[in-house]
């Protein structure tokens, strides 16, 4: 009942009202209310891949209302936006660097509550896998903390482990919930087999033996001193419920009332994942956990498994097609067939050399954020609107060069040149995304008001200039003030992003429209900023910010 009522409120808030009217969405209810433990969920990887790659694609193609919205330029906006076109903290997302810049130490720490597994004692193997892309162990250290260990592929020391940790820091700082992932070093002699541990081979389980540990360890690359480098991923606290889907809702979670494909943080993840070359964003790389916090128990939604990011594909370097084709890309197959295989795309010709084995294939040329493709199509990503993309890229461009370098430090590359290269590629990809979106969407932002009954000011920044992505030379700004939908005076043009004077001596609300352009280009769409002055104190309050669809 709560879910149904709230969806009706959301649809009304998003769809009602005429042009020029202030439509302030009602605050999204807190989705961290106390609930019983939901049932464990399971998603079958192959079935889900077929569904998203084939059947769902066909269904979207024949969705008439979706096609009409796309053609008319009126896409369905996200359901969980606030009055300032952002999203509030929730069980899905916590505003971090995009709202308040993190210190370099906070970037390095990320989600970590400690320093990784205790290396002063033995590690007890309590579970293991020898099949799949990479082998791994679940160990319990001398403190009783459990971690899952993953290793670099032979011949590519540091490749996967560095990528996993660096991506964790940046995804967490962006606002998502992630596990604690640490680079750790240990000698195989530290491992001892626990009781009743089984191993699955060829689809069958059998008791695990110490010889199995030795066999698995022989396939893992060692450092000159005999130690092994690994990623230790600490087990999440709470009841693990399995992955979440990027569409629909959990029927047994009353807090899950917004369809996932219409959550801005999941739509916007498309841009953040493209920045990090995180092509493997399938549902099985997510995790729902029933956690306890603030005296309540609720479901928190995590992103996990970042070993296939940057230049790493987990068990090998990234392929040249990564980010340019899906695993099964019908469109590319038809295009290649039509061209008789004679056309070689740019991504197969440009910068295909692996400079550092520890980095793999990670590049910023060619890179087009809107053409980036993932391993399988993602239903939330397919609903990305201009406002969703702008919201996400504000987060990406909030990372300074120094913050990016601090995140890369946590990858513990032994070669400083490799670390510098990764940081440079991340910076360049960030800048490419910023230039693309800040020229597509009005990038005037960070509005603030100040003043008294004698007059106030509305200040703002041009994010393209503020982030250093564009020069201030040749940029122009224009504003107009309206009351009750009627203009107060003529539009004013400025050569700098100077504060705008607000009307004095009259209480009530005004709408300040602002826009910008670069050189002789077209003006961007108006951003409407609603400001109210109090009849008692005369103080000004920022009420809402509305961006063009």
WOFEN-V438217 format. One record per residue. N is the residue number from 1. SS is DSSP state (A for helix, B for strand, O for the rest). OMEGA is omega in whole degrees, -180 to 180 (NA if undefined). NEAR is the number of other C-alpha atoms within 12 Angstrom. Layout:
N|SS|OMEGA|NEAR / N|SS|OMEGA|NEAR
This chain:
1|O|178|12 / 2|A|-179|16 / 3|A|-178|24 / 4|A|-179|18 / 5|A|-177|14 / 6|A|178|27 / 7|A|177|26 / 8|A|178|19 / 9|A|-179|24 / 10|A|-178|32 / 11|A|178|22 / 12|A|-179|17 / 13|A|-177|27 / 14|A|-172|28 / 15|A|-176|22 / 16|O|175|17 / 17|O|-178|14 / 18|O|-180|11 / 19|O|178|13 / 20|O|180|25 / 21|O|177|22 / 22|O|178|29 / 23|O|-179|28 / 24|O|179|27 / 25|O|174|31 / 26|O|178|23 / 27|O|178|22 / 28|O|-179|30 / 29|O|177|29 / 30|O|-179|23 / 31|O|178|30 / 32|O|176|30 / 33|O|-178|24 / 34|O|179|22 / 35|O|174|23 / 36|O|-180|19 / 37|O|176|25 / 38|O|179|26 / 39|O|178|20 / 40|O|-176|21 / 41|O|178|24 / 42|O|177|20 / 43|O|180|22 / 44|O|-170|18 / 45|A|-176|21 / 46|A|180|17 / 47|A|180|18 / 48|A|179|27 / 49|A|179|30 / 50|A|-179|23 / 51|A|-177|24 / 52|A|-176|33 / 53|A|-173|30 / 54|A|-171|24 / 55|A|-180|17 / 56|A|178|22 / 57|A|179|22 / 58|A|-180|15 / 59|A|179|17 / 60|A|-179|22 / 61|A|-178|16 / 62|O|176|13 / 63|O|-172|14 / 64|A|-178|13 / 65|A|179|16 / 66|A|180|19 / 67|A|-180|18 / 68|A|179|16 / 69|A|-179|17 / 70|A|-179|22 / 71|A|-177|11 / 72|A|-179|12 / 73|O|-180|15 / 74|O|-178|20 / 75|O|178|25 / 76|O|-179|32 / 77|O|180|34 / 78|O|-175|40 / 79|O|-172|39 / 80|O|177|44 / 81|O|178|34 / 82|O|-176|29 / 83|O|-178|27 / 84|O|177|30 / 85|O|174|38 / 86|O|176|37 / 87|O|180|36 / 88|O|177|28 / 89|O|-176|26 / 90|O|176|29 / 91|O|-180|34 / 92|O|-166|37 / 93|B|175|33 / 94|O|-180|27 / 95|O|-179|29 / 96|O|-172|31 / 97|O|180|31 / 98|O|180|30 / 99|O|179|25 / 100|O|-177|17 / 101|O|177|23 / 102|O|174|29 / 103|O|179|20 / 104|A|178|25 / 105|A|178|21 / 106|A|176|24 / 107|A|-179|35 / 108|A|-178|34 / 109|A|-180|30 / 110|O|-179|37 / 111|O|-171|35 / 112|O|175|30 / 113|O|-179|17 / 114|O|-177|17 / 115|O|-180|21 / 116|O|-177|35 / 117|O|179|38 / 118|O|-178|26 / 119|O|-178|24 / 120|O|-178|14 / 121|O|-180|18 / 122|O|175|23 / 123|B|-180|33 / 124|B|177|35 / 125|B|-178|37 / 126|B|176|31 / 127|B|-179|34 / 128|B|171|37 / 129|B|178|33 / 130|O|179|30 / 131|O|177|17 / 132|O|-176|15 / 133|O|-180|18 / 134|O|176|28 / 135|O|179|32 / 136|B|179|32 / 137|B|163|39 / 138|B|-177|34 / 139|B|173|38 / 140|B|-177|32 / 141|O|-175|29 / 142|O|177|21 / 143|O|-178|18 / 144|O|178|18 / 145|O|-178|26 / 146|B|180|27 / 147|B|170|37 / 148|B|-178|36 / 149|B|175|45 / 150|B|-172|45 / 151|B|176|45 / 152|O|177|45 / 153|O|179|33 / 154|O|180|26 / 155|O|-178|22 / 156|O|-180|33 / 157|O|179|36 / 158|O|-174|47 / 159|A|-176|50 / 160|A|-175|48 / 161|A|179|49 / 162|A|-179|49 / 163|A|-178|55 / 164|A|-176|48 / 165|A|-180|49 / 166|A|180|51 / 167|A|178|51 / 168|A|-178|46 / 169|A|-176|45 / 170|A|178|51 / 171|A|177|50 / 172|A|-180|39 / 173|A|177|41 / 174|A|176|44 / 175|O|-176|40 / 176|B|177|39 / 177|B|-178|35 / 178|O|172|40 / 179|O|171|39 / 180|O|180|39 / 181|B|-175|45 / 182|B|165|41 / 183|B|-179|38 / 184|B|179|32 / 185|B|-179|30 / 186|B|174|30 / 187|O|-179|26 / 188|A|179|31 / 189|A|-180|20 / 190|A|-176|27 / 191|B|171|33 / 192|B|-175|29 / 193|B|178|30 / 194|O|-178|24 / 195|O|171|14 / 196|O|178|16 / 197|O|179|25 / 198|B|-180|25 / 199|B|179|30 / 200|B|177|19 / 201|B|-179|17 / 202|O|175|11 / 203|O|-178|11 / 204|B|177|12 / 205|B|174|17 / 206|B|178|17 / 207|B|179|20 / 208|O|-179|29 / 209|O|175|22 / 210|A|179|23 / 211|A|178|15 / 212|A|178|29 / 213|A|180|34 / 214|A|-178|20 / 215|A|180|16 / 216|A|-178|26 / 217|A|179|36 / 218|A|180|18 / 219|O|-178|20 / 220|O|-177|32 / 221|O|179|27 / 222|O|176|25 / 223|O|-178|21 / 224|O|-179|10 / 225|O|177|12 / 226|O|180|17 / 227|O|-179|20 / 228|B|176|33 / 229|B|-179|37 / 230|B|167|44 / 231|B|176|44 / 232|B|-179|44 / 233|B|-176|39 / 234|B|179|35 / 235|O|180|28 / 236|O|-179|32 / 237|O|180|25 / 238|O|-179|20 / 239|B|-179|24 / 240|B|-175|26 / 241|B|-178|30 / 242|B|-175|30 / 243|O|172|32 / 244|O|177|39 / 245|O|179|36 / 246|O|174|39 / 247|O|-180|28 / 248|O|179|19 / 249|O|173|22 / 250|O|-176|27 / 251|O|-178|20 / 252|O|176|19 / 253|O|-179|34 / 254|O|179|26 / 255|O|-175|35 / 256|O|-173|40 / 257|O|178|33 / 258|O|178|39 / 259|O|-172|31 / 260|A|180|32 / 261|A|179|33 / 262|A|172|34 / 263|O|-176|42 / 264|A|-177|42 / 265|A|177|51 / 266|A|174|46 / 267|A|-178|39 / 268|A|177|44 / 269|A|178|45 / 270|A|-178|46 / 271|A|-180|50 / 272|A|178|45 / 273|A|178|46 / 274|A|178|42 / 275|A|-175|44 / 276|O|-177|49 / 277|O|-180|48 / 278|O|-172|42 / 279|O|-173|40 / 280|O|-176|39 / 281|O|179|42 / 282|O|-176|43 / 283|A|-177|38 / 284|A|172|30 / 285|A|174|30 / 286|B|180|32 / 287|B|171|37 / 288|B|-179|39 / 289|B|176|35 / 290|B|-172|33 / 291|B|176|29 / 292|B|179|22 / 293|B|180|17 / 294|O|-179|10 / 295|O|180|11 / 296|B|176|18 / 297|B|-176|25 / 298|B|-179|34 / 299|B|174|41 / 300|B|-172|44 / 301|B|-175|43 / 302|B|164|40 / 303|B|-177|41 / 304|O|171|39 / 305|O|-179|40 / 306|O|179|44 / 307|O|178|46 / 308|O|178|45 / 309|O|-179|48 / 310|O|-180|50 / 311|O|-175|49 / 312|B|174|44 / 313|O|179|39 / 314|O|-178|39 / 315|O|180|30 / 316|O|175|32 / 317|B|176|36 / 318|O|174|36 / 319|O|-180|32 / 320|O|-177|29 / 321|O|-178|32 / 322|B|-178|38 / 323|O|-178|45 / 324|O|178|31 / 325|B|170|28 / 326|O|175|30 / 327|O|174|27 / 328|O|-172|24 / 329|O|-178|26 / 330|A|-180|18 / 331|A|179|18 / 332|A|179|22 / 333|A|179|16 / 334|A|-180|13 / 335|A|180|17 / 336|A|178|16 / 337|A|-179|13 / 338|A|-178|12 / 339|O|178|13 / 340|O|178|12 / 341|O|-177|13 / 342|O|-179|10 / 343|O|177|15 / 344|O|-178|15 / 345|O|-177|18 / 346|A|-176|16 / 347|A|176|27 / 348|A|-176|19 / 349|O|-168|14 / 350|O|174|19 / 351|O|-179|19 / 352|O|-178|23 / 353|O|175|20 / 354|O|-177|24 / 355|O|-176|20 / 356|O|178|28 / 357|O|-180|30 / 358|O|-179|39 / 359|O|-176|48 / 360|O|-179|41 / 361|O|-180|39 / 362|O|-172|48 / 363|O|176|40 / 364|O|172|33 / 365|O|-4|22 / 366|O|177|26 / 367|O|177|33 / 368|O|-173|28 / 369|O|-178|36 / 370|O|178|29 / 371|O|-179|21 / 372|O|-180|35 / 373|O|-177|35 / 374|O|-175|38 / 375|O|172|36 / 376|O|179|39 / 377|O|-178|37 / 378|O|-175|39 / 379|O|177|36 / 380|O|-180|34 / 381|A|-178|39 / 382|A|-178|39 / 383|A|-179|37 / 384|O|174|32 / 385|O|177|37 / 386|A|-179|37 / 387|A|176|37 / 388|A|-179|42 / 389|A|179|41 / 390|A|178|44 / 391|A|-177|43 / 392|A|-176|45 / 393|A|169|44 / 394|A|178|44 / 395|A|-179|40 / 396|A|-177|47 / 397|A|175|43 / 398|A|179|36 / 399|O|177|42 / 400|O|176|32 / 401|A|-178|27 / 402|A|178|23 / 403|A|178|33 / 404|A|178|43 / 405|A|179|31 / 406|A|178|32 / 407|A|-180|41 / 408|A|177|42 / 409|A|-176|34 / 410|O|176|38 / 411|O|176|43 / 412|O|173|36 / 413|O|178|32 / 414|O|180|22 / 415|O|-180|21 / 416|A|180|18 / 417|A|177|19 / 418|A|179|31 / 419|A|-180|35 / 420|A|180|26 / 421|A|179|30 / 422|A|179|44 / 423|A|-179|38 / 424|A|-179|24 / 425|A|177|31 / 426|A|178|42 / 427|A|-178|33 / 428|A|178|30 / 429|A|175|38 / 430|A|-177|42 / 431|A|177|34 / 432|A|180|30 / 433|A|179|40 / 434|A|180|40 / 435|A|-179|31 / 436|A|-173|29 / 437|A|-179|36 / 438|A|172|38 / 439|O|180|32 / 440|O|-177|28 / 441|O|176|35 / 442|O|-173|39 / 443|O|172|46 / 444|B|-169|43 / 445|B|178|36 / 446|B|-180|27 / 447|B|179|34 / 448|B|-180|26 / 449|B|176|28 / 450|B|177|25 / 451|B|-178|28 / 452|B|-178|25 / 453|O|-179|23 / 454|O|179|19 / 455|B|-180|22 / 456|B|-180|30 / 457|B|172|28 / 458|B|179|35 / 459|B|180|27 / 460|B|176|32 / 461|B|172|26 / 462|B|-174|36 / 463|A|180|35 / 464|A|179|38 / 465|A|-177|29 / 466|A|-179|23 / 467|O|180|29 / 468|O|-179|22 / 469|O|178|29 / 470|O|176|25 / 471|O|177|18 / 472|O|-178|23 / 473|O|175|16 / 474|O|180|17 / 475|B|-179|29 / 476|B|-178|29 / 477|B|180|36 / 478|B|176|31 / 479|B|176|39 / 480|B|-179|31 / 481|B|-179|31 / 482|B|171|27 / 483|B|-177|26 / 484|O|177|16 / 485|O|-178|20 / 486|B|-176|16 / 487|B|173|18 / 488|O|-178|19 / 489|O|-178|13 / 490|O|174|13 / 491|O|-177|19 / 492|B|179|23 / 493|B|-178|21 / 494|B|177|20 / 495|O|178|21 / 496|O|179|27 / 497|O|-179|32 / 498|O|176|22 / 499|O|-178|26 / 500|B|178|33 / 501|B|-179|25 / 502|B|-180|42 / 503|O|-179|32 / 504|O|171|23 / 505|O|180|20 / 506|O|-179|23 / 507|O|178|25 / 508|B|-175|27 / 509|B|172|29 / 510|B|176|38 / 511|B|177|35 / 512|B|178|45 / 513|B|179|41 / 514|B|177|43 / 515|B|-178|38 / 516|B|173|41 / 517|B|-180|34 / 518|B|180|29 / 519|O|179|18 / 520|O|180|12 / 521|O|179|13 / 522|O|174|18 / 523|O|173|24 / 524|O|177|30 / 525|O|180|26 / 526|O|165|31 / 527|B|-180|36 / 528|B|179|38 / 529|B|-177|45 / 530|B|-177|39 / 531|B|-180|39 / 532|B|175|34 / 533|B|-176|32 / 534|O|177|23 / 535|O|-178|17 / 536|O|-176|14 / 537|O|-176|18 / 538|O|180|25 / 539|O|-178|28 / 540|B|180|34 / 541|B|175|29 / 542|B|-174|32 / 543|B|-176|29 / 544|B|174|32 / 545|B|-178|34 / 546|B|179|37 / 547|O|177|36 / 548|O|-179|29 / 549|O|NA|30
